Amino acid sequence: MLKKLLALSDQGARELKRGIAATTIGHLCIMAPISLLMLVTMGLLDKLCGNDGLTIQPGVILLMAAAFLLLIFITQWIQYNLTYKVAYGESANRRITLAEKLRRLPLAFFGQRDLSDLTTTMMGDCSKLERIFSNAVPSLFGTVIMFVIVSAGLLVMDWRMGLCIILPVPVAALILVAARKAQVRAERSNYDAHRAAYDGVQEYLDTTQELRSAGLEQEYLDGVEKKLDHVVKCAFRNELAPGTAVTLAQLTVRFGLVAVLLVGGMLVSQNALSVNMFILYLLVAGRVYEPFSSCFMLMAELFSAFVSIERTKEMEATVEQTGSPACENNGYDIEFKDVSFSYNDEAVLNGVSFVAKQGQITALVGPSGSGKSTVSRLAARFWDADAGQVLLGGVDVTTVEPETLFKNYAIVFQDVTLFDNSVMENIRLGRAGATDEEVLAAARAAQCEEFVSRLPDGYYSNIGENGCALSGGERQRISIARAILKDAPVVILDEATASMDAENENLVQQALSVLLRGKTVLVIAHRMRTIANVDKVVVLDQGRVAEMGTPEELLEQNGLFCRLAAAQTVHR
């Protein structure tokens, strides 16, 4: 039950049960000194009454106190090791598990989820669950179990006084449960407000240049400030429901002590209860309620954490891309068979069929939004088609594990992603373990030497976050160098030379024409002059194949391809 409720691993569930047991024993051991205090109190009362009661030597009392102190220290140390230390390990495993899950999810998942949402789940939600796992749940269950054990003993000794101590606790718990729905709603609103604020700040940092150039910086910051004000309001509301409920619950529990005083005093006056028993129940009531002060706050925190648990469960429930660890393809032809695909319930491709032959360059052209980029992503199984088949060498790509499949692809997208590292290491991402000489050879083929020579440390220069120290064309050349270094049998180019000047574009095209020989090449083309020498052109229009053939054949047909080429000629 705990495993499913808290989204724990098998090991985490086992360790949590041990932590609950250790916490229960720890609470019971803290209750144990009451027996010593009771003995001392009874001895003092007997002395005051002139009776020769139980006499305990001070040395014995100190020895017993030391023994209880040692016992409490040992149990608390065991409790710490079985809760906090184990919780950190479970939290690390949870993050690793979620990271592995993300690695196996299709790109469509990331298109439907906000980056700050995923970051919050990976970091914020896991941190919250770490606190719940290490503190709230063991303490909550340990306190409840301890209370049940102690209550059984209290009822056996005197059911009337026992009920005085017991009854306020379930009443206080009901108050917290009644406030749960309001607390969950407030927590979700608080989460949404924080995410909107994160998005606003991130977007401002990403678009500062554009906002300043348009004179809209202050206007945008005013909007961000409103989002931050909303965060404060939501945070206040998020604390109001649980804070009120916890305060009422703690107040309710304290009535138990009042009930013990009133009922016990009445019973003592009627000689229905001994003074010693009365004092015992007072001592127990003062101690048994103490863990509930923090326990109720932890209970409210647990209710709040259910929102985080739901988000992690939602991510874990997302269907992964799975398949065989081996790809037994016969060659590297890419074939689309009546492929259809929708993105967020919007049809993008409908019945697309064509073959990109090994050793040939196949270009995908068409108006904006016709589905060119979608085709390239389906070819590499970044997404899975809704209907039809995408084959690599006769093997359906959906039957192959993505990581295995990606080894056959080198991809250069128009939007380049670089890392805050050196030029050398950014290129080496194309093939881990490549020697410096191989990296340099790929860089030369991609015409990187021209701009790298101007960097202070050459190929070892750090290029900043996402290559901010480089121009668009320079970043694109590093991306091409990666693809060249990988030397995969299938190459997908999304207008790889779009950001380059004419001179460098010609040089890179020459390098690519040599290095891509014998490979299956899929080119997404936006400029007609970049596909003059391709072997096949697939013209897409509104998610369908409108035309297909060589550039010369399509120009003679005077169709969509001809109109696109003519429009660009007129534009130039």
C-alpha positions as CSV (number, residue, x, y, z in Angstrom):
1,M,0.0,0.0,0.0
2,L,2.8,2.4,0.9
3,K,4.6,1.7,-2.3
4,K,1.6,2.6,-4.4
5,L,0.5,5.5,-2.3
6,L,3.9,7.2,-2.2
7,A,5.2,6.0,-5.6
8,L,8.2,4.2,-4.0
9,S,10.6,1.6,-5.3
10,D,10.5,-1.9,-3.8
11,Q,13.6,-1.1,-1.8
12,G,12.2,2.2,-0.7
13,A,9.0,0.6,0.5
14,R,10.9,-2.0,2.6
15,E,13.2,0.7,4.1
16,L,10.1,2.9,4.9
17,K,8.6,0.0,6.9
18,R,11.8,-0.4,8.8
19,G,11.9,3.4,9.4
20,I,8.3,3.3,10.8
21,A,9.2,0.4,13.1
22,A,12.3,2.3,14.3
23,T,10.3,5.5,14.9
24,T,7.6,3.6,16.8
25,I,10.3,2.1,19.1
26,G,11.9,5.5,19.5
27,H,8.6,7.1,20.6
28,L,8.0,4.2,23.1
29,C,11.5,4.6,24.5
30,I,10.9,8.3,25.0
31,M,7.8,7.4,27.0
32,A,9.7,4.9,29.2
33,P,11.2,7.6,31.5
34,I,7.7,8.2,32.7
35,S,8.0,5.0,34.8
36,L,11.0,6.4,36.6
37,L,9.3,9.8,37.1
38,M,6.3,7.9,38.5
39,L,8.4,6.0,41.0
40,V,10.0,9.1,42.2
41,T,6.7,10.9,42.5
42,M,5.1,8.1,44.4
43,G,8.0,8.0,46.8
44,L,7.8,11.7,47.4
45,L,4.0,11.5,48.0
46,D,4.5,8.6,50.5
47,K,7.1,10.7,52.3
48,L,4.8,13.7,52.5
49,C,2.0,11.5,53.8
50,G,4.4,10.0,56.5
51,N,4.2,6.5,55.0
52,D,7.2,4.2,54.6
53,G,6.7,3.8,50.8
54,L,9.0,2.6,48.2
55,T,12.4,4.2,48.8
56,I,14.8,4.5,45.9
57,Q,18.4,5.6,46.4
58,P,19.6,8.7,44.5
59,G,22.4,6.6,42.9
60,V,19.9,4.1,41.6
61,I,17.8,6.9,40.2
62,L,20.8,8.4,38.4
63,L,21.8,5.0,37.1
64,M,18.3,4.4,35.7
65,A,18.2,7.9,34.2
66,A,21.5,7.2,32.5
67,A,20.2,3.9,31.2
68,F,17.1,5.5,29.8
69,L,19.2,8.2,28.2
70,L,21.4,5.7,26.6
71,L,18.4,3.7,25.3
72,I,16.9,6.9,23.8
73,F,20.2,7.8,22.2
74,I,20.5,4.3,20.6
75,T,17.0,4.2,19.3
76,Q,17.1,7.7,17.9
77,W,20.4,6.9,16.2
78,I,18.9,3.8,14.6
79,Q,15.8,5.8,13.7
80,Y,17.9,8.5,11.9
81,N,19.8,5.9,9.9
82,L,16.6,4.1,8.9
83,T,14.8,7.2,7.9
84,Y,16.9,10.2,6.8
85,K,19.9,8.4,5.3
86,V,17.7,5.9,3.5
87,A,15.5,8.7,2.3
88,Y,18.4,10.4,0.6
89,G,19.2,7.2,-1.3
90,E,15.5,6.7,-2.3
91,S,15.4,10.3,-3.5
92,A,18.5,9.8,-5.6
93,N,17.0,6.6,-7.0
94,R,13.7,8.4,-7.8
95,R,15.5,11.1,-9.8
96,I,17.6,8.5,-11.7
97,T,14.4,6.5,-12.4
98,L,12.6,9.6,-13.7
99,A,15.7,10.5,-15.8
100,E,15.7,7.0,-17.3
101,K,12.0,7.3,-17.9
102,L,12.5,10.6,-19.7
103,R,15.2,9.1,-21.8
104,R,12.7,6.4,-23.1
105,L,9.8,8.8,-23.8
106,P,9.0,10.0,-27.3
107,L,9.6,13.6,-28.1
108,A,5.9,14.2,-28.4
109,F,5.8,14.0,-24.6
110,F,8.3,16.9,-24.3
111,G,6.3,19.0,-26.7
112,Q,3.2,18.6,-24.5
113,R,5.0,19.4,-21.2
114,D,6.6,22.7,-20.2
115,L,10.3,22.7,-19.4
116,S,9.8,24.3,-16.0
117,D,7.1,21.7,-15.3
118,L,9.6,18.8,-15.9
119,T,12.3,20.6,-13.9
120,T,9.9,21.1,-11.0
121,T,9.0,17.4,-11.0
122,M,12.6,16.3,-11.2
123,M,14.0,18.6,-8.6
124,G,11.2,20.3,-6.5
125,D,8.8,17.4,-6.3
126,C,11.5,14.9,-5.6
127,S,12.9,17.1,-2.8
128,K,9.4,17.4,-1.3
129,L,9.0,13.6,-1.4
130,E,12.4,13.2,0.1
131,R,11.2,15.2,3.2
132,I,8.0,13.2,3.3
133,F,9.8,9.9,3.1
134,S,12.5,10.9,5.6
135,N,10.4,12.7,8.2
136,A,6.6,12.9,7.7
137,V,5.6,9.3,7.0
138,P,7.8,7.5,9.5
139,S,7.0,10.0,12.2
140,L,3.3,10.0,11.4
141,F,2.9,6.2,11.3
142,G,5.3,5.7,14.3
143,T,3.3,8.2,16.4
144,V,0.0,6.5,15.5
145,I,1.3,3.0,16.3
146,M,2.8,4.2,19.6
147,F,-0.5,5.9,20.5
148,V,-2.4,2.7,19.8
149,I,-0.1,0.6,22.0
150,V,-0.1,3.2,24.8
151,S,-3.9,3.6,24.5
152,A,-4.4,-0.2,24.9
153,G,-2.5,-0.1,28.2
154,L,-4.4,3.0,29.4
155,L,-7.8,1.5,28.7
156,V,-6.8,-1.7,30.5
157,M,-5.8,0.3,33.6
158,D,-8.8,2.6,33.7
159,W,-11.1,2.9,30.7
160,R,-12.6,6.2,31.8
161,M,-9.3,8.0,32.1
162,G,-8.1,6.2,28.9
163,L,-11.0,7.6,26.9
164,C,-10.2,11.1,28.2
165,I,-6.8,10.8,26.6
166,I,-7.8,8.9,23.5
167,L,-10.9,10.6,22.1
168,P,-9.4,14.0,21.3
169,V,-6.9,12.5,18.9
170,P,-9.3,11.0,16.2
171,V,-11.4,14.2,16.5
172,A,-8.3,16.3,15.7
173,A,-7.4,13.9,12.8
174,L,-10.9,14.4,11.3
175,I,-10.4,18.1,11.3
176,L,-7.2,17.7,9.2
177,V,-8.9,15.2,6.8
178,A,-11.8,17.6,6.4
179,A,-9.4,20.4,5.2
180,R,-7.6,18.1,2.8
181,K,-9.6,19.0,-0.3
182,A,-9.1,22.7,0.2
183,Q,-5.4,22.1,0.9
184,V,-4.9,20.1,-2.3
185,R,-6.7,22.8,-4.4
186,A,-4.5,25.5,-2.8
187,E,-1.4,23.4,-3.5
188,R,-2.2,23.0,-7.1
189,S,-2.9,26.7,-7.5
190,N,0.3,27.5,-5.8
191,Y,2.2,25.2,-8.1
192,D,0.6,26.7,-11.2
193,A,1.5,30.2,-10.0
194,H,5.1,29.3,-9.4
195,R,5.4,27.6,-12.8
196,A,3.9,30.7,-14.5
197,A,6.4,32.9,-12.7
198,Y,9.3,30.6,-13.6
199,D,8.2,30.7,-17.2
200,G,7.9,34.5,-17.2
201,V,11.4,35.0,-15.7
202,Q,13.0,32.4,-18.0
203,E,11.3,34.0,-21.1
204,Y,12.4,37.4,-20.1
205,L,16.0,36.2,-19.8
206,D,15.8,34.5,-23.2
207,T,14.2,37.5,-25.0
208,T,15.9,40.5,-23.3
209,Q,17.4,41.6,-26.6
210,E,14.1,41.4,-28.5
211,L,12.2,43.2,-25.7
212,R,14.8,46.0,-25.5
213,S,14.9,46.5,-29.3
214,A,11.0,46.7,-29.3
215,G,10.9,49.0,-26.3
216,L,8.7,46.5,-24.4
217,E,11.1,45.6,-21.6
218,Q,9.3,47.5,-18.8
219,E,5.9,46.4,-20.0
220,Y,7.0,42.8,-19.9
221,L,8.6,43.2,-16.4
222,D,5.3,44.6,-15.2
223,G,3.7,41.4,-16.3
224,V,6.3,39.3,-14.5
225,E,5.8,41.4,-11.4
226,K,2.1,40.6,-11.4
227,K,2.9,36.9,-11.7
228,L,5.2,37.2,-8.7
229,D,2.5,39.0,-6.7
230,H,0.2,36.2,-7.6
231,V,2.7,33.7,-6.3
232,V,2.7,35.5,-2.9
233,K,-1.1,35.4,-2.8
234,C,-1.2,31.7,-3.7
235,A,1.5,30.9,-1.2
236,F,-0.6,32.6,1.6
237,R,-3.7,30.7,0.6
238,N,-1.7,27.6,0.4
239,E,-0.7,28.0,4.1
240,L,-4.1,29.2,5.3
241,A,-6.1,25.9,5.0
242,P,-3.4,23.6,6.6
243,G,-2.4,26.2,9.1
244,T,-5.9,26.7,10.3
245,A,-6.6,23.0,10.4
246,V,-3.3,22.2,12.3
247,T,-4.0,24.9,14.9
248,L,-7.5,23.6,15.5
249,A,-6.2,20.0,15.7
250,Q,-3.5,20.9,18.2
251,L,-6.0,22.8,20.3
252,T,-8.5,19.9,20.2
253,V,-5.8,17.5,21.5
254,R,-5.0,19.8,24.4
255,F,-8.5,19.4,25.6
256,G,-7.5,15.8,26.4
257,L,-5.3,17.1,29.2
258,V,-8.1,19.3,30.5
259,A,-10.4,16.3,30.4
260,V,-7.9,14.2,32.4
261,L,-7.7,16.9,35.0
262,L,-11.5,17.3,35.3
263,V,-12.5,13.7,35.2
264,G,-9.5,12.5,37.2
265,G,-10.1,15.1,39.9
266,M,-13.8,14.1,40.1
267,L,-12.9,10.4,40.3
268,V,-10.3,11.0,43.0
269,S,-12.7,13.1,45.1
270,Q,-15.2,10.2,44.9
271,N,-12.4,7.7,45.8
272,A,-13.0,6.0,42.5
273,L,-9.4,6.6,41.4
274,S,-6.1,6.6,43.4
275,V,-4.0,9.7,43.5
276,N,-1.1,7.7,42.1
277,M,-3.1,6.6,39.1
278,F,-4.3,10.2,38.6
279,I,-0.7,11.4,38.5
280,L,0.2,8.6,36.1
281,Y,-2.5,9.6,33.6
282,L,-1.5,13.3,33.9
283,L,2.1,12.4,33.1
284,V,1.1,10.1,30.2
285,A,-1.3,12.7,28.8
286,G,1.5,15.4,28.9
287,R,3.9,13.1,27.1
288,V,1.6,11.2,24.7
289,Y,0.3,14.3,23.1
290,E,3.7,15.8,22.5
291,P,4.5,14.0,19.2
292,F,1.1,15.0,17.8
293,S,2.2,18.7,17.8
294,S,4.6,18.0,14.9
295,C,2.6,15.0,13.7
296,F,-0.4,17.1,12.6
297,M,1.9,19.4,10.7
298,L,3.5,16.4,9.0
299,M,0.0,15.1,8.2
300,A,-0.8,18.4,6.4
301,E,2.5,18.2,4.6
302,L,1.7,14.7,3.5
303,F,-1.6,15.8,2.0
304,S,0.2,18.6,0.2
305,A,2.7,16.1,-1.1
306,F,0.0,14.0,-2.8
307,V,0.0,16.7,-5.6
308,S,3.7,16.1,-6.2
309,I,3.2,12.3,-6.0
310,E,0.4,12.6,-8.7
311,R,2.8,14.4,-11.0
312,T,5.6,11.8,-10.7
313,K,3.0,9.0,-11.2
314,E,1.7,10.8,-14.3
315,M,5.3,10.9,-15.7
316,E,5.9,7.2,-14.8
317,A,2.6,6.1,-16.4
318,T,3.6,7.7,-19.8
319,V,4.1,4.9,-22.4
320,E,7.7,4.4,-23.2
321,Q,9.3,3.8,-26.6
322,T,10.6,0.2,-26.4
323,G,11.9,-2.4,-28.8
324,S,14.5,-4.9,-29.5
325,P,18.1,-4.1,-28.5
326,A,19.3,-5.2,-31.9
327,C,18.4,-3.8,-35.3
328,E,18.7,-6.5,-38.0
329,N,18.1,-4.3,-41.0
330,N,19.1,-5.2,-44.5
331,G,20.7,-2.0,-45.8
332,Y,19.7,1.5,-44.9
333,D,16.8,2.4,-47.2
334,I,14.2,4.6,-45.4
335,E,10.7,3.7,-46.4
336,F,7.4,5.4,-45.4
337,K,4.3,3.2,-45.9
338,D,1.0,5.1,-45.7
339,V,2.2,7.0,-42.6
340,S,-0.2,9.2,-40.7
341,F,0.6,11.3,-37.6
342,S,-1.2,13.8,-35.4
343,Y,0.3,16.2,-32.9
344,N,-2.0,17.4,-30.1
345,D,-5.0,16.0,-32.0
346,E,-4.0,18.0,-35.1
347,A,-3.3,16.0,-38.2
348,V,0.2,16.7,-39.5
349,L,0.8,13.8,-42.0
350,N,-1.9,11.8,-43.8
351,G,-1.0,8.7,-45.9
352,V,2.7,9.6,-46.7
353,S,4.5,7.0,-48.7
354,F,8.0,7.3,-50.3
355,V,11.4,5.6,-50.3
356,A,14.8,7.3,-49.5
357,K,17.4,5.0,-51.2
358,Q,20.7,4.2,-49.7
359,G,23.5,6.0,-51.5
360,Q,21.1,8.7,-52.7
361,I,20.1,12.2,-51.4
362,T,16.4,12.6,-50.9
363,A,15.1,16.1,-50.4
364,L,11.9,17.0,-48.6
365,V,10.4,20.3,-49.8
366,G,7.1,22.0,-49.4
367,P,5.4,25.1,-47.9
368,S,5.8,25.9,-44.2
369,G,3.8,23.5,-42.1
370,S,3.6,20.8,-44.8
371,G,5.2,18.2,-42.5
372,K,8.8,18.1,-43.6
373,S,10.4,18.2,-40.1
374,T,7.8,15.7,-38.8
375,V,8.9,13.2,-41.5
376,S,12.5,13.5,-40.5
377,R,11.6,13.0,-36.8
378,L,9.5,10.0,-37.6
379,A,12.3,8.5,-39.7
380,A,14.6,8.6,-36.6
381,R,11.8,7.5,-34.3
382,F,11.8,10.7,-32.3
383,W,8.0,10.1,-32.5
384,D,6.0,7.1,-33.4
385,A,3.5,7.2,-36.3
386,D,-0.2,6.9,-35.5
387,A,-0.7,4.7,-38.5
388,G,1.4,3.1,-41.2
389,Q,5.0,2.0,-41.0
390,V,8.4,3.7,-41.1
391,L,11.1,1.1,-42.2
392,L,14.9,1.2,-42.0
393,G,16.4,-1.5,-44.2
394,G,13.1,-3.4,-44.1
395,V,12.8,-3.2,-40.2
396,D,9.9,-1.3,-38.6
397,V,11.6,1.4,-36.5
398,T,9.0,1.0,-33.8
399,T,10.3,-2.5,-33.1
400,V,13.8,-1.3,-32.3
401,E,14.9,0.3,-29.0
402,P,15.5,4.0,-29.7
403,E,19.1,4.1,-28.4
404,T,20.0,1.2,-30.7
405,L,18.3,2.9,-33.6
406,F,19.9,6.2,-33.1
407,K,23.4,4.7,-33.7
408,N,22.4,4.5,-37.4
409,Y,21.6,8.2,-37.6
410,A,23.6,11.5,-37.7
411,I,21.2,14.4,-37.5
412,V,21.8,18.1,-38.1
413,F,18.8,20.2,-37.2
414,Q,18.3,23.9,-38.1
415,D,18.0,24.8,-34.4
416,V,21.5,23.8,-33.1
417,T,21.9,23.0,-29.4
418,L,25.4,23.4,-28.0
419,F,26.8,22.9,-24.5
420,D,28.7,25.2,-22.2
421,N,32.0,23.5,-23.0
422,S,34.9,23.7,-25.4
423,V,34.6,23.5,-29.2
424,M,36.5,20.2,-29.0
425,E,34.1,18.6,-26.6
426,N,31.0,19.9,-28.3
427,I,32.1,18.2,-31.6
428,R,33.1,15.0,-29.7
429,L,29.5,14.6,-28.7
430,G,29.1,13.1,-32.2
431,R,31.1,10.1,-31.2
432,A,32.1,9.5,-27.6
433,G,35.7,8.3,-27.4
434,A,36.9,9.9,-30.6
435,T,40.5,11.0,-30.6
436,D,41.5,14.6,-30.9
437,E,42.8,13.9,-34.4
438,E,39.4,12.5,-35.5
439,V,37.6,15.5,-34.0
440,L,40.0,17.9,-35.8
441,A,39.5,16.1,-39.1
442,A,35.7,16.4,-38.8
443,A,36.1,20.1,-37.8
444,R,38.2,20.8,-40.9
445,A,35.6,19.1,-43.1
446,A,32.9,21.3,-41.7
447,Q,35.0,24.4,-42.2
448,C,35.4,25.2,-38.5
449,E,39.0,26.1,-38.6
450,E,38.3,29.6,-39.9
451,F,36.4,30.8,-36.8
452,V,38.1,28.5,-34.3
453,S,41.5,30.2,-35.1
454,R,40.1,33.5,-33.8
455,L,39.1,32.0,-30.4
456,P,41.6,32.6,-27.5
457,D,42.3,28.9,-26.8
458,G,41.4,27.5,-30.2
459,Y,39.5,24.3,-30.1
460,Y,39.8,24.3,-26.3
461,S,37.9,27.6,-25.9
462,N,34.7,27.6,-24.0
463,I,31.8,28.7,-26.2
464,G,29.3,29.6,-23.4
465,E,25.7,28.5,-22.8
466,N,24.3,27.1,-26.1
467,G,27.3,28.5,-27.9
468,C,26.5,32.2,-27.1
469,A,30.1,33.2,-28.0
470,L,29.5,32.1,-31.6
471,S,27.4,33.3,-34.5
472,G,24.6,31.2,-36.0
473,G,26.7,30.0,-38.9
474,E,29.5,29.0,-36.6
475,R,27.2,27.1,-34.3
476,Q,25.8,25.3,-37.4
477,R,29.2,24.2,-38.5
478,I,29.9,22.6,-35.2
479,S,26.7,20.7,-35.5
480,I,27.8,19.5,-39.0
481,A,31.2,18.5,-37.6
482,R,29.4,16.3,-35.0
483,A,27.5,14.5,-37.8
484,I,30.6,14.1,-39.8
485,L,32.4,12.7,-36.8
486,K,29.7,10.2,-36.1
487,D,29.9,8.8,-39.6
488,A,26.5,7.1,-39.4
489,P,25.0,5.3,-42.4
490,V,21.9,7.6,-42.3
491,V,22.2,11.4,-42.4
492,I,19.3,13.8,-41.8
493,L,20.0,17.5,-42.6
494,D,17.4,20.1,-41.7
495,E,18.6,22.9,-44.0
496,A,22.1,22.5,-42.5
497,T,23.7,25.4,-44.4
498,A,20.9,27.9,-43.9
499,S,22.9,30.2,-41.5
500,M,26.1,30.3,-43.6
501,D,27.3,32.8,-46.1
502,A,27.7,31.8,-49.7
503,E,31.4,31.1,-49.5
504,N,31.2,28.8,-46.5
505,E,28.1,27.2,-47.8
506,N,29.8,26.1,-51.0
507,L,32.8,24.7,-49.0
508,V,30.5,22.8,-46.6
509,Q,28.4,21.5,-49.5
510,Q,31.6,20.2,-51.1
511,A,32.7,18.5,-47.9
512,L,29.3,16.9,-47.4
513,S,29.1,15.7,-51.0
514,V,32.2,13.6,-50.4
515,L,31.5,12.5,-46.8
516,L,27.8,11.6,-47.5
517,R,28.7,9.3,-50.4
518,G,27.1,5.9,-50.1
519,K,24.9,7.0,-47.2
520,T,21.1,7.4,-47.0
521,V,20.6,11.1,-46.9
522,L,17.4,12.9,-46.1
523,V,17.5,16.7,-46.6
524,I,14.8,19.1,-45.4
525,A,15.1,22.0,-47.9
526,H,13.7,25.5,-47.6
527,R,15.8,27.0,-50.4
528,M,15.6,25.4,-53.8
529,R,19.2,26.1,-54.8
530,T,20.4,23.7,-52.0
531,I,18.8,20.7,-53.7
532,A,19.9,21.2,-57.3
533,N,22.0,18.0,-57.3
534,V,19.8,15.7,-55.2
535,D,18.7,12.3,-56.5
536,K,15.0,12.6,-55.5
537,V,12.6,15.3,-54.3
538,V,9.5,14.5,-52.2
539,V,7.1,17.5,-52.3
540,L,4.8,17.7,-49.3
541,D,1.7,19.8,-49.1
542,Q,-0.7,19.8,-46.1
543,G,0.7,16.5,-44.8
544,R,0.5,14.6,-48.1
545,V,2.9,13.7,-50.9
546,A,2.0,16.1,-53.7
547,E,4.8,15.3,-56.1
548,M,7.9,13.1,-56.3
549,G,10.8,12.8,-58.7
550,T,14.1,14.4,-59.7
551,P,14.4,18.2,-59.7
552,E,14.4,18.2,-63.5
553,E,11.3,16.0,-63.7
554,L,9.4,18.2,-61.2
555,L,10.3,21.4,-63.0
556,E,8.9,20.0,-66.2
557,Q,5.6,19.0,-64.5
558,N,5.0,22.7,-63.7
559,G,3.4,21.8,-60.4
560,L,3.9,22.9,-56.8
561,F,7.7,22.3,-56.9
562,C,7.9,24.5,-59.9
563,R,5.9,27.3,-58.3
564,L,8.1,27.1,-55.1
565,A,11.2,27.4,-57.2
566,A,9.8,30.3,-59.3
567,A,8.6,32.1,-56.1
568,Q,12.1,32.0,-54.7
569,T,13.7,33.1,-58.0
570,V,11.3,36.1,-58.1
571,H,12.0,36.9,-54.5
572,R,15.7,37.0,-55.1
